[in-house]
């Protein structure tokens, strides 16, 4: 049985790109999350951390990019991205003014 993740350990960092800032107008926010986290854990973590109501969570696994060290080619680690849709009217203040 896998070890239970702490809600504050699920969210690693917000992803702030041009595409993710356009999604904030649709009440969608993008986070890098722990690879072992599922949608229910991500929903609980966002609701606990930001005191908002989550309507939907979409996740995707991102493959690590190849990196070169001289002739040797290695890969960066894989990571997981979550797009969190909030209930209309709720906002996360962390992303405001970007």
Buried (B, 14 or more C-beta within 10 A) or exposed (E): EEEEBEBEBBBBEBBEEEEBBEBBEEBBBBBBBBEEBEBEBBBBBBBEBBEBEBBEBEBEEEEEEEEEEEEEEEEEEEBBBBBBBBEEEBEBEEBEEE
